[in-house]
Amino acid sequence: MTDLSQLADPQDYGNAPGDGPLRPKGQAPGETLTKSDLPSTRSKAADVQQSAVDLVRTLWAGNEAVRAKGRVLLPSGPGEESPEYTQRLNMSVFFNMFRRTVEGLVGLIFRKDPKLGDDVPVVIAEHWENIDMEGTHGDVFCREIATDALTVGHAVILVEYPNTAGEHGREAEITGEIRPYWVPIHKEDIMSWRTVKENGARILTQLVIREKTMVSEGRFGERSQTQYRVLYRENGVVGWELLEVSKDNAIISVDEGLYPTQDEVPVSEICSSGSKSLFESDPPLIDLAYLNIAHYQAWSDYAYSIHMANVPILFGSGIPEARNPDGTPTGPVVVGANAAFLTQAPDADMKYVSHDGAALGASKQNLDDLKADIGTLGLAMLSPQKRVAETAEAKRLDKSTSDSALSVTARALQDGVENALKFHGRYLRGQPEGGSIEINRDFEGLLLEADVMNAFSQLVKVGMPPEPVVLALIAGGRLPEDTDVDTFVMEWMMGQALNEQIPPPEPEEPEIEEIE
């Protein structure tokens, strides 16, 4: 164990009644441990969020993960036996509108790259190029953590530092051989936490994080390993301990250390618009997720109905049952191109009957309505919406309302990353605070409306120069920012000429100087 005797009163580091063995120097209360003594036990606040997290994680993973849930997401009908249900399940396809919506929202935030402030130290700006020590640029890391927060409600950045036990010199820090790095923490891996109030502020005193990794086993095999990282702050001391829980519920201490340059647990929460409290949130698009499941179920019924409508059933009546000479039935009736039925029964009849498909139209309309509702809850671009005449101001107000939740998420991302930069700077002795970052929150006028683009096109037809229109398309996000305006205008005019079947404008020929 780490010697804390020089840092605080050792008697404060015992195992207070009810606190369990997670405190520094804490010991298990006797031979047996209760569930509340194990780091693997979720707090009530964490446990109540798991069902929603599991749901949105499944939808994000896509068709195979949804199909693997079987009757949980696609219930069987009355009297639908296992073979028939399995056939319908295998024919069902999950159209992942949930993931597309999340990616679309994140794309709006990262339409412009994050910008580090001028107050960010040069060394941290250099670390930003590989913020997690695994080759991930800081901009990409921010995008991934924002995607996670929008999917499940929030995510966490752990700003870590190699555990060298002081066995490195200042030169290693200066050269970057030893440096801080960021670790993304998923919501489902947050097991429990404790806080206290100090001068009106809520301070995190303990956080338990589950770490699941694959470790080598034998020459070529591997196995799953689960450990629990306990981060704590007590009497001004900030540290960590890595624990394992054995099969007989014994706690094994794997490693431990201190964060001597930190005065807070170095984790930064990235909230979304679904945040309710520290580490507590609802997935902001949970209603959309439920509608996406409803669409999946309706699509399954629709596809199976089409299948049944396309497979006619051979129906026969008045046909004597075929029997062997000993009187036993001959067995299954063979139906095919090379098979025929012969009978002398006067009332015999045989014909194909098929589903009339009368309900397919209503099923298709139900699917379209669900897609429209999903588009309303997410991005309007994900589902075509039929609108009556609407004023530009009404559209702008409607858009600003839908953007408000996204703006909250973008602002929370900015605050969370700046907090992580602060922890990063504190690891670097002799450096100032981590600095600031700017995350895009400008969601107005991202794209030109189709009617506006059409109006510009009409103006060009009546004589307006095309250059201003191209510049407007670039500013409106319809063309890349690095578009060559002159080249684009020439191609545009040539395309218009071909459409109108008139000769295109001839490019100017360079003057050739005659040599006498």
C-alpha positions in Angstrom: 0.0 0.0 0.0 1.1 3.6 -0.6 2.5 5.2 2.5 0.2 8.0 3.4 1.5 8.7 6.8 3.4 11.8 5.7 0.4 13.2 3.9 -2.4 13.1 6.4 -3.3 11.6 9.8 -3.1 7.8 9.3 -6.1 7.3 11.7 -8.3 8.9 9.0 -7.5 6.1 6.6 -9.1 3.3 8.4 -12.4 1.5 7.6 -15.2 3.6 9.0 -18.4 1.7 9.8 -20.4 1.1 6.7 -17.7 2.5 4.3 -16.5 -0.9 3.1 -12.9 -1.7 2.0 -12.7 0.9 -0.7 -11.2 3.6 1.5 -7.4 3.8 1.4 -5.9 1.3 3.8 -9.5 -0.1 4.4 -9.8 -3.7 5.4 -12.6 -6.2 4.8 -15.0 -6.4 7.8 -14.3 -10.0 8.7 -14.1 -13.2 6.6 -17.2 -12.5 4.4 -18.0 -9.4 2.4 -21.5 -8.2 1.7 -22.6 -6.9 -1.7 -22.1 -3.3 -0.5 -18.4 -4.0 0.3 -17.6 -5.0 -3.3 -16.4 -2.5 -6.0 -18.4 -4.5 -8.5 -21.7 -3.4 -7.0 -23.5 -0.7 -8.9 -25.0 2.1 -7.0 -28.8 2.5 -7.2 -28.4 5.6 -9.3 -26.2 3.7 -11.8 -28.3 0.6 -11.8 -31.6 2.4 -12.6 -30.0 3.8 -15.8 -28.8 0.5 -17.2 -31.9 -0.6 -19.1 -32.0 2.6 -21.2 -28.2 2.4 -21.8 -28.5 -1.3 -22.9 -31.3 -0.3 -25.3 -29.6 2.5 -27.0 -26.3 0.6 -27.2 -28.1 -2.3 -28.9 -29.7 0.1 -31.4 -26.4 1.8 -32.1 -24.7 -1.6 -32.8 -27.2 -2.2 -35.6 -29.1 -5.1 -37.2 -27.2 -8.1 -35.9 -27.3 -6.8 -32.3 -31.0 -6.0 -32.6 -31.8 -9.4 -34.1 -29.8 -11.1 -31.3 -32.2 -9.7 -28.8 -34.9 -11.9 -30.3 -38.3 -11.6 -28.6 -37.1 -8.8 -26.4 -37.4 -6.3 -29.3 -39.5 -8.4 -31.7 -42.2 -10.2 -29.7 -43.8 -13.4 -31.1 -47.4 -13.4 -32.0 -50.1 -15.6 -30.4 -49.6 -19.2 -31.6 -46.4 -18.3 -33.5 -44.2 -21.4 -32.9 -40.5 -21.3 -32.8 -39.8 -22.3 -36.4 -42.2 -19.7 -37.8 -40.9 -17.0 -35.5 -37.2 -17.8 -36.4 -38.1 -17.5 -40.1 -39.8 -14.1 -39.5 -36.9 -12.9 -37.3 -34.3 -13.8 -39.9 -36.3 -11.9 -42.6 -36.6 -8.8 -40.4 -34.2 -5.9 -41.0 -33.6 -3.0 -38.6 -33.3 0.3 -40.3 -31.0 2.2 -38.0 -32.5 5.7 -37.9 -31.3 6.1 -34.3 -27.6 5.9 -35.2 -28.1 8.1 -38.2 -29.7 10.8 -36.1 -26.9 10.8 -33.5 -24.3 11.0 -36.2 -26.2 13.8 -38.0 -26.4 15.8 -34.7 -22.7 15.3 -34.0 -21.9 16.3 -37.6 -23.7 19.6 -37.0 -21.5 20.3 -33.9 -18.3 19.4 -35.7 -19.2 21.1 -38.9 -16.4 23.4 -37.7 -13.3 21.9 -36.0 -12.7 22.7 -32.3 -10.3 25.5 -31.8 -7.8 25.5 -29.0 -7.5 28.9 -27.4 -4.4 31.0 -27.5 -4.1 30.4 -23.7 -3.4 26.7 -24.2 0.3 26.0 -23.4 2.4 24.9 -26.4 3.2 21.6 -24.8 -0.5 20.7 -24.4 -1.1 21.8 -28.0 1.5 19.3 -29.0 -0.1 16.6 -26.9 -3.4 17.5 -28.6 -2.1 15.8 -31.8 -2.1 12.5 -29.9 -4.3 13.1 -26.8 -4.8 9.5 -25.7 -1.3 8.2 -26.5 -2.9 5.9 -29.1 -2.7 8.2 -32.1 -6.0 10.0 -31.7 -6.1 13.7 -32.5 -7.9 15.8 -29.9 -10.5 16.9 -32.4 -11.4 13.2 -33.2 -11.4 12.4 -29.5 -13.9 15.2 -28.9 -16.1 14.0 -31.6 -16.1 10.4 -30.3 -16.8 11.5 -26.7 -19.6 13.8 -27.9 -21.1 10.9 -29.9 -21.0 8.7 -26.8 -22.7 11.4 -24.7 -25.5 12.0 -27.2 -26.1 8.3 -27.4 -26.4 7.4 -23.7 -26.7 10.7 -21.9 -23.1 11.5 -20.8 -19.6 10.3 -20.9 -16.5 10.8 -18.9 -12.9 11.8 -19.6 -10.3 10.4 -17.2 -7.0 12.4 -17.5 -4.4 9.9 -16.5 -0.7 9.9 -15.8 1.8 6.9 -16.0 2.3 5.3 -12.7 6.1 5.6 -12.4 6.3 5.8 -8.6 8.5 8.8 -9.0 11.2 6.8 -10.9 11.6 9.4 -13.7 13.3 12.7 -13.9 12.2 16.1 -15.0 13.9 15.6 -18.3 11.4 12.7 -19.2 8.5 15.1 -18.6 10.1 17.8 -20.7 10.8 15.5 -23.7 7.3 14.0 -23.5 8.5 10.5 -22.7 6.3 10.7 -19.6 3.1 12.8 -20.1 -0.6 12.9 -19.3 -3.1 11.2 -21.6 -6.9 11.0 -21.8 -9.0 7.9 -21.4 -12.7 7.8 -22.5 -15.0 6.2 -19.9 -18.4 4.8 -21.0 -21.5 5.4 -18.9 -22.1 1.7 -18.3 -18.6 1.3 -16.8 -19.3 3.9 -14.0 -20.2 1.6 -11.1 -20.7 4.0 -8.2 -19.7 7.4 -6.8 -19.7 9.5 -3.7 -19.8 13.3 -3.2 -19.6 15.8 -0.4 -20.5 19.5 -0.2 -17.7 21.9 0.5 -18.4 25.6 0.7 -21.5 25.0 -1.4 -19.7 23.1 -4.1 -20.3 19.4 -4.8 -16.9 17.6 -4.6 -16.4 14.1 -5.9 -14.7 12.0 -3.2 -14.9 8.5 -4.8 -15.5 7.0 -8.2 -15.5 3.3 -9.2 -14.8 2.6 -12.8 -15.0 -0.9 -14.4 -12.2 -1.8 -16.7 -12.8 -4.8 -19.0 -9.8 -6.0 -21.1 -8.6 -9.1 -22.9 -5.4 -10.7 -21.6 -3.3 -13.5 -23.0 -3.9 -17.0 -22.0 -1.7 -19.9 -23.2 0.3 -19.5 -26.4 -2.5 -18.1 -28.6 -5.6 -17.8 -26.5 -7.1 -14.9 -24.5 -9.6 -14.4 -21.8 -11.6 -11.5 -20.4 -10.4 -9.7 -17.3 -12.5 -7.3 -15.3 -10.9 -4.9 -12.8 -12.2 -1.9 -10.9 -10.3 1.4 -10.7 -11.2 3.3 -7.5 -10.4 7.0 -7.7 -10.6 8.9 -4.4 -10.1 12.3 -2.7 -9.7 12.3 1.1 -8.2 14.9 3.4 -6.6 16.6 0.4 -5.1 13.4 -0.9 -6.1 12.3 -4.4 -5.2 8.8 -5.5 -6.3 5.6 -7.1 -6.4 1.8 -6.4 -6.9 -1.0 -8.9 -8.9 -3.9 -7.5 -10.1 -7.3 -8.6 -13.0 -9.4 -7.2 -12.3 -13.1 -7.0 -14.9 -15.8 -7.6 -15.4 -16.2 -3.8 -15.9 -12.4 -3.5 -12.5 -11.6 -2.1 -11.0 -8.2 -3.0 -7.5 -8.4 -4.5 -5.4 -5.2 -4.7 -3.6 -5.1 -8.0 -2.0 -1.7 -8.0 -2.3 1.8 -6.4 -0.8 5.2 -6.6 -1.3 9.0 -6.0 -2.0 12.1 -8.0 0.3 14.5 -6.1 -0.3 17.4 -8.5 -4.1 17.2 -8.4 -6.5 18.5 -5.7 -9.6 16.9 -7.4 -10.3 13.5 -8.8 -9.1 14.0 -12.4 -12.3 13.1 -14.3 -14.4 15.4 -16.4 -18.0 14.7 -17.2 -19.4 15.4 -20.7 -23.1 15.9 -20.4 -25.8 15.9 -23.0 -29.2 17.6 -22.9 -30.5 14.6 -21.0 -28.3 15.2 -17.9 -30.1 15.3 -14.5 -27.3 15.2 -12.0 -23.7 14.1 -11.7 -23.4 10.9 -13.7 -27.2 10.7 -14.0 -29.0 11.2 -17.2 -31.5 9.9 -19.7 -30.4 9.3 -23.3 -31.6 12.5 -25.0 -33.0 10.5 -28.0 -34.6 7.7 -26.0 -38.1 8.5 -27.4 -36.7 8.3 -30.9 -35.2 4.9 -29.9 -38.6 3.6 -28.9 -40.1 4.8 -32.2 -37.2 3.1 -34.1 -38.1 -0.2 -32.4 -41.7 0.3 -33.3 -40.6 0.8 -36.9 -38.6 -2.4 -36.7 -41.6 -4.3 -35.5 -43.9 -2.8 -38.1 -41.4 -3.5 -40.8 -41.2 -7.1 -39.7 -45.0 -7.5 -40.0 -45.0 -5.7 -43.3 -42.2 -7.8 -44.8 -43.7 -11.1 -43.6 -47.1 -10.2 -44.9 -45.6 -9.5 -48.3 -43.8 -12.8 -48.2 -47.0 -14.6 -47.4 -48.9 -12.8 -50.1 -46.3 -13.9 -52.6 -46.5 -17.6 -51.6 -49.8 -19.1 -52.7 -51.2 -22.2 -50.9 -52.3 -25.2 -52.8 -55.8 -26.1 -51.6 -57.6 -29.3 -52.5 -61.1 -30.7 -51.6 -62.9 -33.9 -52.3 -59.7 -35.8 -53.1 -59.4 -39.2 -51.6 -56.4 -39.8 -49.5 -53.8 -41.9 -51.2 -53.0 -45.1 -49.5 -50.6 -48.0 -49.9 -51.9 -51.6 -50.7 -51.8 -52.3 -46.9 -54.1 -49.4 -46.2 -51.5 -47.1 -44.7 -51.2 -43.5 -46.0 -48.6 -43.0 -48.7 -47.1 -40.0 -46.8 -46.6 -36.3 -47.8 -48.1 -35.1 -51.0 -45.4 -34.1 -53.6 -46.1 -30.8 -55.3 -44.0 -29.6 -58.2 -43.6 -29.1 -62.0 -43.2 -32.9 -62.5 -46.1 -34.0 -60.2 -49.8 -34.4 -60.9 -52.9 -35.5 -59.1 -55.2 -38.1 -60.7 -58.6 -39.0 -59.2 -62.0 -40.2 -60.3 -63.8 -38.4 -57.5 -66.7 -36.4 -59.1 -66.4 -33.5 -56.6 -62.6 -33.2 -56.5 -61.2 -29.7 -56.8 -57.6 -28.3 -56.5 -56.4 -24.7 -56.8 -54.0 -22.2 -55.5 -55.2 -19.5 -53.0 -53.3 -16.4 -52.0 -53.5 -13.5 -49.7 -55.3 -10.5 -51.3 -52.9 -8.0 -49.7 -55.6 -5.7 -48.7 -53.9 -4.7 -45.5 -50.5 -4.0 -47.1 -51.4 -0.4 -47.9 -52.3 0.4 -44.3 -49.0 -1.2 -43.1 -47.0 0.8 -45.6 -48.7 4.0 -44.4 -47.9 3.1 -40.8 -44.2 2.7 -41.7 -44.2 6.1 -43.4 -45.9 7.7 -40.4 -43.3 6.3 -38.0 -40.4 7.5 -40.2 -42.0 11.0 -40.2 -42.3 10.9 -36.4 -38.7 9.8 -36.1 -37.6 12.6 -38.4 -39.5 15.1 -36.2 -37.7 13.9 -33.1 -34.3 13.9 -34.7 -33.0 15.7 -37.7 -35.5 17.0 -40.3 -33.2 15.8 -43.0 -33.6 12.2 -42.0 -37.2 12.0 -43.1 -38.9 14.0 -45.8 -41.6 16.2 -44.2 -44.6 17.5 -46.1 -45.2 21.0 -45.0 -47.8 23.5 -46.0 -46.9 27.1 -46.8 -44.8 28.4 -43.9 -43.2 31.7 -43.2 -39.4 32.0 -43.1 -39.7 33.3 -39.5 -41.7 30.3 -38.4 -39.1 28.0 -39.9 -36.3 29.9 -38.2 -38.1 29.7 -34.8 -38.9 26.0 -35.3 -35.2 25.3 -36.1 -33.9 27.3 -33.1 -36.2 25.3 -30.9 -34.8 22.0 -32.2 -31.3 23.3 -32.0 -31.5 24.3 -28.3 -30.9 20.8 -26.9 -28.0 20.4 -29.3 -26.6 23.7 -28.2 -26.7 22.5 -24.6 -24.7 19.4 -25.5 -22.2 21.5 -27.4 -21.7 23.9 -24.5 -21.3 20.9 -22.1 -18.7 19.4 -24.4 -16.8 22.6 -24.3 -16.9 22.9 -20.5 -16.0 19.3 -20.1 -13.0 19.4 -22.4 -11.7 22.6 -20.7 -12.0 20.9 -17.4 -9.9 18.0 -18.8 -7.3 20.5 -20.1 -7.1 21.9 -16.6 -6.3 18.5 -15.2 -3.8 17.9 -18.0 -2.0 21.2 -17.2 -1.8 20.3 -13.5 0.2 17.2 -14.3 2.8 19.3 -16.1 4.8 21.0 -13.3 5.7 24.5 -14.1 3.0 25.0 -16.7 -0.1 27.3 -16.3 -3.7 26.1 -16.4 -4.7 24.0 -19.4 -6.4 26.8 -21.3 -9.7 27.0 -23.3 -11.3 25.5 -26.4 -14.1 26.7 -28.7 -16.7 24.1 -29.7 -19.1 25.2 -32.6 -22.6 26.1 -31.5 -23.6 28.0 -34.7 -26.4 25.9 -36.1 -28.3 28.7 -37.9 -28.1 28.9 -41.6 -26.1 25.7 -42.0 -27.6 24.8 -45.4 -29.4 26.8 -48.0 -33.1 25.7 -48.3 -34.1 24.1 -51.6 -36.4 26.9 -52.5 -33.6 29.5 -51.9 -31.3 27.5 -54.1 -34.0 27.4 -56.8 -34.4 31.2 -56.5 -30.7 31.7 -57.0 -30.8 29.5 -60.1 -33.7 31.5 -61.6 -31.8 34.7 -61.1 -28.8 33.3 -63.0 -31.1 32.3 -65.8 -32.3 35.9 -66.2 -28.8 37.4 -66.2 -27.4 37.5 -62.7 -23.7 36.6 -62.6 -23.2 33.1 -61.3 -20.2 34.0 -59.1 -22.2 35.4 -56.2 -24.4 32.3 -56.3 -21.4 30.0 -56.0 -20.1 32.0 -53.1 -23.5 31.8 -51.4 -23.5 28.0 -51.9 -20.1 27.8 -50.3 -21.2 29.9 -47.4 -24.4 27.9 -47.0 -22.5 24.6 -46.8 -23.7 23.2 -50.2 -20.2 23.4 -51.7 -16.8 22.7 -50.1 -15.0 25.7 -48.7 -12.0 25.1 -51.1 -14.1 25.1 -54.2 -12.4 26.9 -57.2 -15.1 29.5 -58.0 -13.9 30.2 -61.6 -13.6 26.5 -62.6 -17.0 25.8 -61.0 -18.7 28.7 -62.9 -17.3 27.5 -66.2 -18.5 24.0 -65.6 -21.9 25.3 -64.5 -22.3 27.4 -67.6 -21.3 24.5 -69.9 -23.8 22.3 -68.1 -26.5 24.9 -68.6 -25.6 25.2 -72.3 -25.9 21.5 -72.8 -29.2 21.4 -71.1 -30.6 24.1 -73.3 -28.9 22.6 -76.4 -27.1 25.8 -77.3 -23.3 26.1 -78.0 -21.3 26.5 -74.8 -19.2 29.6 -74.3 -15.8 29.2 -76.0 -12.8 29.6 -73.8 -10.5 32.5 -74.8 -7.6 31.4 -76.9 -4.2 32.7 -75.8 -2.6 35.2 -78.1 0.3 33.8 -80.1 2.9 36.3 -81.1 4.1 35.9 -84.7 7.8 35.7 -85.2 9.1 37.5 -88.3 
